[in-house]
Amino acid sequence: MAMSEKTPLLHYRLTCSTGPVHTDVRKLGVVFGVVIPTLLSMFSVVVFLRIGFVVGQAGLYQSIAMFLVAYFIITVTVLSVCAISTNGALDAGGAYYMISRALGPEFGGSIGIMFFLANVCGSALYILGLVEAIMPTFGVPKGSVHHVLPSGYWWSLLYGTVLLFLCFIVCLVGAHIYAKATFIIFIIVVTALASIFISFFSVGPVGVILPDTSALNSTSMSTANYTGFRLHTLESNLFSNYTVDYTTDAMMSFATVFAVMFNGCTGIMAGSNMSGDLKNPSYSIPRGTLSAVLITFITYNLLSLLAAWSCDRYLLQRDYSFLGDINIWPPMVTIGIYSSAMSAAMSNLIGASRILYALSKDNLFGGCLALAKKTSQSGNPWVSVLVSWLLVQVVLFAGKLNTIAGIVTIFFLLVYAAVNLACLALEWASAPNFRPSFPCFTWHTCTVGILGCLVMMFLISAIYAFVSIAFMLLLLMLIHYLGPISKWGYISQALIFHQVRKYLLMLDVRKDHVKFWRPQVLLLVKNPSSCMGLMTFINDLKKSGLYVLGHVKLGVLDELPSDPFQSCYDSWLSLVDHLKIKAFVNLTLADSVRHGVQNLLFISGLGGMRPNTLVLGFYDDCFPQDHLQGEILPSTAHGLDAVHSNTDSEEQCSPFFPGVRAAERPKDLKAEEYVSVIADAIKMGKNVTLARYFNQFKRDKVLWSGRKKRGHRKVTGPFIDVWPLNLLLPDSRGYVDICSLFLLQLACVLHETRAWNQARLRLFLCVEAGCSLQEEEEKKLRMMLNELRISAQVQMVPWDHSAHSDNERQEEDGIQTFPNNVSHLTDEYICAVNSLIFGHSAPQPAVRFLYLPCPPADTSLYRAYLHQVDLLSRDLGPTLLVHGVTPVVTTDL
């Protein structure tokens, strides 16, 4: 019943722990391949021992309603099973294999564990049902000569343990014998059912001796009546009459009765597990599974109707084995119960062991399940069988079938909900390769199946349902964060792609507004080994915006045998994971760095998500340092990438990053080309930032130094210094232009990030020493900061007159007159400004933001421009030189 999935699994394929039981591949048809395994899995002790219980407690009307609800849930689940199973052959593991390969390792592994536990509990349920069937026949209370077995909880536990041990021996050394006996067991069960139907019509009214219920009710009658078909009997059994269950002393309700009944409706995935052995899976699975579901539905409802029409309610409530008492040959029902119960118990036990074995082979839980991989010489996973047997033995302590029926039902409902979810996800993902041969399903049926399973779970037991879902989610998180990367494919990636594409199309650049501006950064990286500090810093600076790592490889595709980045890309992604940054990687091939950067600026991003800010490392004579030497990076495809730096070829990149540039090797980029890259970016409407000395930036040291405590006093956090004026063209009114405001906004964005919220902004405003307008300028600046909602410490910095004596001050408005003043700027003046900045750096800031002038229009002045910027920022520590071209702040709501 509950372990339908396992039945086939072991019957014809997995089962044979000792090897396959068939020699011809794909020889099974609809009947032997699907219908018989499914019927045998669904017909169990429920049909023999709990039909009377369901009708006696719930009445005929509610019984039929229960079957309608249960079969509605399993029918829509069958549609999902048929869709998935006809989209490709299944392998060992049944529903686990189906869900894991459809939804990915996180869902597959967590549901696989739940499915394993469902099999374990299901096996215990059948053993307890078998013990319950044995006791009325051989138990002491009835007093006949063959009633020799003592009764009681511990005796029942002993009998269950012995029966389970027999199942364990068969599963351990003789599963192939059980597999071959499947058809014989099916014949026995069908014969027993036929005798039951015949008995209802051939046996006349009779008094039935009830089991001893004196412990439950000392005044209860010892007999009850089988009346035959009587209208009065039917009328008395139409409506519910919930009472105490004499096996558990618990009060029954609709939910508890449904939980017991639903165990007779499971097993629907038996046929789909056989897909590899079927002649035509896409034909056999849908027809066979739906036929089996229809047959069992009709059988259960007919038995309910006949029992309600012919049996006194007291008989139904006080003797769950009454079908044997009224049978034309009572031993036939007993044989049917014993054979179906032992068959189902072994089926569940072997199925549980095969699921555990499949989980261990997939290595989703690391070393936790390593022992479960062990098999005998014949291929039988004996450790998995042993573990499953021990867990079933633990569940047997529950003592009664009805006690664990609710748990088993909830586990199976959760698995069926996951199957529906898998089909729904595949349908929503619109993956081209999802084209099942079975067409009779839609996302509506999947959704209804999911909701139906979840609703019934919480109706049966809200506590059990909540705990099982919470446990599944915990397993999901553990596998997500600790499990290895699989090669099955992730449905989450397909769904994300589908949704991202949809929302990217909705992201209309024509609706952009300055209120919602955020930095979207393209960081140009020559060699990641030398700029890890900058990469992590820009990750803080992006403020949930787009972050792209761009790399230009020099070369011409015509001269190469293949794409040079195919072997590199995974190493870059591994680096992103290692640094824990949220960035995309964009690699390009070009004949020059300038053309490569142009390509990146043109093609990076998609739709409304495109970089608006280019970040470059500074062009100076510092030799790069290798910060990745000896690091081990988790790879997305190559296991582990050891970052290797002892290489002479800077162009080598897979699977290792190249070594840093040697001292004797010239740069690939000339100074004029570097400035041309800056000019190109500005021409394309991109903001430009030059990052200098970030090889000295130690993020953890900077951020955590301000969080240490001395006694009860907190040390002042790191400082972020902002110089919003164009220091190469000083103008007291310059801090209100677009570039200055962009610089200020960028510093504010950094300060607002969680990691930097303990930092303090310092804003430096340069004024003439002794100028009467100093207070007025400070007031204006503070007013502007207040309007922009920026909290900063303002410091007025008087200009050094000696600096002005070397350079006549320009009075023109704006900064775009810089090209006309290149020849007027002297190194002494720039060095004096550099000293001015350095002199106002106590305590030393974590990072500085300086104003970057626009490059001159005359390309012959590019070297002089770069030289002046170099002098301005020399020896200042981590510094960002920023040039903004787009408005980024507003005072409007």
Helices and strands as residue ranges (DSSP letters): H 6-8, I 9-13, H 30-30, I 31-35, H 36-42, H 45-49, H 51-85, H 95-103, H 105-138, G 140-142, H 153-173, H 175-180, H 182-202, E 206-209, E 223-226, H 231-236, E 244-245, E 250-251, H 254-262, G 272-277, H 281-310, H 313-318, H 322-325, H 330-362, G 366-373, H 382-395, G 396-398, H 401-429, H 443-460, H 462-482, H 491-506, G 509-511, G 514-516, E 521-524, G 528-530, H 532-541, E 547-554, G 557-559, H 569-579, E 584-590, H 593-603, E 613-617, E 632-634, E 640-642, H 671-683, E 687-692, G 694-696, H 699-705, E 709-710, E 713-714, E 719-723, G 734-736, H 738-752, G 754-756, E 760-767, H 774-787, E 793-798, H 801-805, G 818-824, H 827-839, E 847-851, G 859-861, H 862-873, E 879-883
